[in-house]
Every structure is written in structure tokens, then in C-alpha cells.
Amino acid sequence: MTQAAVWANDSPAINLEALLAQAEKACEQGDAARLAALSQRIQALTQQPALQGQADFLSKLMALFRHGVCHPGEPQGAGSRTLLPSKEAKTAPVHSRSVQVTAGYLDNVNQGSRHERIMFNSPFSGLPVEGTLDERNRPLSSAFVSAQGLYRLEKDGGRKVTQAGVAHQAYTDESDFSTISFFVGRQQALDEGRESSAYLNLVRDETGNGEGRLGGVYYQPWLANTQSKTGVLSSLEYVAYPKQRAYESAVASVALEHRKVLGDGDEVGLRGRLEYDRALDNRPGGDRRELELSSEWKGKPFAGGWQPTAGLKLAHKLDEKPFDPKLYGDSKRDQTRAQLDLGVGKPLGSKQKLYINYQYGRTRDGGVPLFDQPAGSVLGVTLETRF
């Protein structure tokens, strides 16, 4: 997934682990104001049935943080500090850096067609003929290795977040599809639970083809309490292709999202999204419309600290105009996509985390067989290190 997608789909989720990590960081930096704000958020979470048994432990842990004991159980030397409110502490920014390294295997790198032979109209006679697709239009599989570096800056107790990074993904068997990408984004919490974000994502492959995405997202909550929330995500994005200007577009979407923490500590999310992709030039197929339904689940950690996740997406996308009247007549791209995501993650100490992810999906096209893809999967193992 591109960083643009991450910004577009990210929304606040109740995450005790992340809050405790932020509280530890605030303790280390002597930021009393930020630690006080995090303490209130953690105290609110302990009202949930799944966390009530940990309320006393968490209360004592936060008290230790406030007294400068940032790593309970470890010897406290001269480096221990007592947190004192100050003007500087209230505005102290939090800097963090992380590196992710992933190795895996992808079935269909080039999104090739499942058909070896397809029917199309001859550009010379206009009569239907059958042709064989070349190898580059058939599915190509490859192992891959990727690395991503991310810089994160938090201000105002985490209400303002700026991120910037670079990533490289190399396919060992199909090097032409290897990419390098740059991204920057900013997210800000507004009043009454509202949020806004903006991002820029640039991608370039080994052949020199590139893609740029500039967009923004706005989140408007409808209903919210300590265990669930419902809101609307609106986004607008400009997509540019320097070497293929005919494919430039403006994409607008609106989504209704519901997230809930269950009694046993699991988290679930449901989303319905409508998207309108407006062609800004003479793009094959013209404008596009898409309806997507998705769900996700994050379970509580089990033996060894492993935390499971799962997600399911179903989507239908339809072009407004025929894709290529000369070759395919009045046929329009009519795509149905299904995708299943499974994963587990585990902390490795205080600075590292291991992820194992598997994705299985298929894109079917009932109009243009060139885009009718076989079922495929991707498996990846990721090690994240924070600095």
C-alpha cells in the first residue's frame, strides 16, 4: 500500500499500546503537560470492561511516569528526572524515526490478464479476431524486498503530526517493476473530534514512469463514546502521470465508518465508500465510479504477545465510456474486486516489532478481458525498528 493510501484510510483507533509508548516517551523527555494529557486518555480507556482489571496497574504505572521513573523494574540512576511543568515542556515536540524492512513474494506483479488468448476487433478490417497476449501482459510473479524510512514529528501532545519518508521496493525476478517512492503528510486533530490531513506521494519505477498523488482527507464524527465512534471521511485527490498525461484525474470520495471496541478487548471496523474518479484528459474509459465495502478486525494479543488482524474488501468499479472502441467495440471496463487480509504482529522489546501479513485477492473484469486477472496472493514479513 502506498503512503497516500495510509493517510487516506487512517483514522484514530483506541490503542492502549501506542498510548503507553507515547507516555513513556513523554516521561523520558520530561514533558509533564503531554504526560498529563496521555494519563487522562489512558484513564478513560480503563472504564472499558476489557481493561477494568488493569485499571489499578495502569494508575500506578502512570504515577511512576509522573515521578520520573520511566522504566519501572530497571535501576534508576542519576538520569532519572522529576517532571516539572514548564512553558518549554508544554510545547516540546516529539521526534521519532523508524525503519521497516520487508521480504516477501507477490503472485501478479504486473496485474496481468488471466486469459492467454482474447478476442478483439482487427484495427484493419474491423472484424473479430483472436490473438495471443505476450508475456508482459500475462501474470508475472516475483520475490521482493522493500525498505522504508519514516520520520515523525508530533506537536501539541500529538494533536499535530507530520511525517516524511522514502521507500524502495525491489522485485528480484522482475526488476522493471521495482519502485522508489517519497512521501510527506500532515495530520491535525481539530475541535470536537474532527481531523484533517494532507499528503503528497511520488512513485517512480525502473523504466522512468512515475505517478504523483496530492490529496487531503477530512474526518467528521457523528457519534462517539469511549467504546465506539461513527463518522464520515471525505477526501479529494489529484493524480498525475508525467509521461502519460492522458491519465491525469481528480478523485473525490466519501465514506461512512464505524469503529467499536468489543467487551473482550477486540476492535472491529466497518466502512462503506463511494468514489468518483474524474478524467482530466482523454483517458481510456473516461470517468470511473466505485463502490467499496470493507471490514477489519484487530484481536487482543494472545500467547507470546502476538496480535492478530484481519480485513475484507469488496468493490465494484465501472467506466463511463468504452475502453477502446477500435479494439473492443462498446465494451466498458466493469471490475469486481475481492480482497482478504490476514496478519499478526508482535513487539520485540521496546524498539522493534515483527509483522507477518498475507493477502489474497482477485480482480474480475466482465467487459475487457485484458484486465480480467487471476486470483493471486502476497506474503510478507516485516521488521520495524524505532529510534
N, C-alpha and C positions, 0 to 999 in steps of 0.2 A: 504494500500500500504506500502511496506517496505521502509526503508530509502534508500536502494540501488536503488529502483525504482525512488525515488525522485531525487537522484543525477543523475541517468542516463537520466531522462527525463527533468530535469530542464534546462532552457535556459533563458537569460536575456529578460525581458519584460518591456515595458515602464510603470512605476508605480509611479505616482506623489505622492501618499500617502506614499509610502515607502521612497522616496527621502526626503520628508518633515520631516518624522520621524528621518531620519539619520541627517538632517540638525539641527534639534532641539537638538539631542544628541551631535553633534559636538559643538553647542553653549554652552551646559551645561559643556562640558569638556574643553572649551577654545581652541579648535583645529582649528586655523584660516586657516591652509592650507587645511584641509579637507572640511571646510565650503566653502572656495573659489571654490574648485572643484565641490562641490554639487550645488553651485549657478550657475555655468556655465551650468551644466546639466539641471537644472530647467529652466533657461533662454531659452535654446534650445527647451525645450518642449512647452514653451509658443508661439512658432511660429506655432504650430498646430492650425487649425481652431477651434477645440473644446475647446481650452484653451486660445485663444486670448483675450477673455473677462475677464480673470483672470490675465492678464499679469501685470497690474498696482498693483493689490493687492499683487501678489507674489513678485514683485520687492520691495515693501515697507516692506513686511514680512522679506525678506532676509536682508534688510538694518537693521532692528531691531535686527536680529540674530547677525549681524556683530558688533553691538554696545553692545552686551551682554544682550539684552532683549530677553531671551529665551522663556518666556511665556507671550506674549502680552495680556493685559487685566487683569493681576494679579499684585498686588503691588510689586514693585521692591525694595528690601531691600539691606542690606549690602552684600548679597550673589550675587548680580549682578556683572558681570565681563566685562571688555573690552578685546576684543580679540587682542592679540599681536602676530605677527609671531615670532616663536622661533624654534630652532632646535628640541627641545623636542616635540613641537606641530606637526611638520611635520611628525614625526614618531610615534605619540601617538596611540597605539592600542585601539580598541573599544571592550569592553566586554559586552555581553548581555546573559541573561538567560531567558528561557521560560518554562512553563508547560502547557501541553494540557491534558484535561480530557474529555473523550468521553463516552457517553452512547447510546446504540442502539440495533438493532435487525437484525440478519442475517438468511436468509432462509436456506442455504445449507452450514453448517459449514464444513462438511467433503467431499464436492464435490461428493456426492453420485449419483448413476445412477437413471434415471427416470423409468427404467424397473424393475418390480418386479420379472419377470421370463425371463431368457435369454437362448439362445441355445449355446451349446459348444460341443466339441468333448470329449468323455469319455477317460480319461487317461489310461484306462484298455483295452477297446475294440477298441477305435478309432472311434466308431460310434457316430453320432449326438445324443445328449440327451438334455432335457430341465431341468433346475434347478432353484430353488428359491434363490434369493440373501438374505443374512442375513441382519439384521437391520443395522449393521455398514457400509454396502455398499449401503444403501438407504439414501436419503436425511435426515439430522438431522438439526433441527433449534434451535436457542438459542438466548436469550438476551445476551449482552456483555457489559463490562465496561473496558475501557482502560485508561492508564495514560502514558504520555511521558514527560520526562525531557530533555531539549536541552541546551547545552552551545555553544555559538557562539563567535568567535574571528575574528575581522576584522583588517587588516593592510593595509598600503599604500592607505588610502582613500577608502577602500572597494575592492581594486583590489585582495587582498588575503584573503580568508575566510576559516576558519577552524571550523568544527562542530563536536560535540561528544554528544552522548546521550544514554539513556536507556529507554525502553518501556516495558510495561506489558499489555497483553490483556487477560481478564478472561471471559470465557463463563459460565454463571450461570447454564445452563442446560446440558452442555457437557464439563465438566471440563478437560477431557483428551486432548482437543484441545487447551487449554489455552497455551499461549506462553510468553516467556520473550526474549527480543532482545537487543543487544548492537550494536552501530554503530559509526563510525568515518569517516569523509570525509574532503577533502580539495579541494577548487576550486580557480583557479587563472586566472585573466584576463591577456592576453598576448597582444602583439602589433597588431594593425590593426584589432581590434575586435575579435581576436581569443581567445578561452578559453579552459582550460583543467581542469579536475577534477579526483580525485581518491577516492575510498571508500572501506570500509570493513564493512560487515554486518553479524552478527551472531544471529541465532534464535534457540531456544530450546523449545520443548513442555513438557508437564507434564509427558509423558512416557519416556523421555530421548532422543528422536530422535532430531537430530539437522541438521542445514543447515548453511553453510558458503559461502559468496559471496565476492570475491575480484575483483575489476574491475577499469577501467578507461574510461573516456569519453573525446573526443576532438571535439571542435566546430570550423569549418572553415566558415566564412561568405563569401558569393558570392556578394550580392548586399545589400546595406543598406543606409537608409536616416533617417530623423527624424520621419517618419511615418511608415516605413516598413523595413523589412530585410528578406533576404533569405540566408540560409546556410546549411551546411552538418554536421550532428552529426555522429561520428564514435565511437564505443565502443567495448571493449574487456573485458570478464568476466570469471573468474574461479569459478565453483560451486562445492562444496564438501559436502558429507554426511558421517560423521564419522561412522555411524552404517550401511550404505548402500553404500559401496564403488563402487558397480557396477553402481551407478547412477551418478558418477562424470562426469563433462563435461566442455568444454570450449565453450563459446558463443561469437560470433562476429556479430555485426550488423552495418548497415549504414542507415541513414535516411536523407531525404531531407525535410527541414522545412521552412515554410513561415509564418511570423507574420506581422500583419498590424493593425494600429490604424485608425479607420474609422472617417469620418468627424464629427459624433455626439458624439465621445468620446469612443465608444465601441472598444474592441480589439478582433481580430479573429486570429486563427492559424490553419494551415493545415500541415499535416505530412504524408509522406509515408515511411515505414520502411521495410527493408529486414533483416532477421536474420538467421544465420546458427548455430545450436546447435550440436557441435561435441561430441559424446560419447567417453569418455576416457577409458571405460571398456566395459564389456558385458551388456550394458543397454538394457532392452527390447525395441524393436523398433529401436535400433541403432540411427543414426544421425537424426536430425529433421530440417525442413526448415519452415519458417513462413513469411508470407506477412501480414503487418498490415497497414491500412489506418485510420487516425484519424483526428478529427477536434475539436476545442474548441472555446468557446466564453465567453468573460467577459464583461458584460454590465456596463454602468455608474451607480453610485448609484442613487436610487430613494427615495421616501418618507421615512423619518426616517433614512436615511443613509444606507439602505440595498443595497448590491451589488450582482447582480445575476451572476451565471456562469452556463455553460452547456458544455457537451462534448459527442462525439460519436466515438466509435471504432468498426471497422470491421476487423477481422483477420482470416486467414486460415493457419493451421499448418498440416504438413504431415510427418509421419515417413518414413524412408528409407527402413526398414525391417519389416517383420511381427512381431506383438507384442508378441505372444506366439503360435508358430506353433502347439504344442501339444494340446492346448485347442481351438484355433481359426483358425487353418489352415494357409492360406496365408493372412488373414485379417490384414490390417495395420490400425493404428490409423489415422483417417482422420477428423480433427476437424475444425469446423467453429464456431467462437465466435463473438457475437454482444453485445455491452455494451453501455448503456446510463447513463450519469451522470448529475445530476441537483443539484444546491446548491445556497445558499445565505449566505452572511456574513455581519456582522455589528460591527463597533467599539463600545465598551462600555467604554467610557472615553479614556484616553491616554495610558493605560496599558493593556486593555483587549479587546478581540474580540470574538464574538459569531458566530459559523458556524452551518448551518443545511444542511446536504447532503443526497441525495437519489441516489441509484444506482440500475439499472435494467439490467439484462443480461441473456444470455443463451449460453451454450457451447454444440454444437451438434457433435456427432461422428458417421460418416457413416460407420466405419469399425469395431469397437469394442464396443458393447453395454454397457459394463461395465463403459465406460467413457462418455456415452451419458446422459447429465444432463438435468433436467427440468429447465424452466425459474425460476429465483429467484431474490430477491432484498435484499438490505440492507439499513437501515435508521439509521443515526447517528446524534447526537447533540454534538457539541464540544465547550468547553470554553477554550480559550487560554489566559494565563496571562504572561506578560513580566516583567522582573525585571531589 
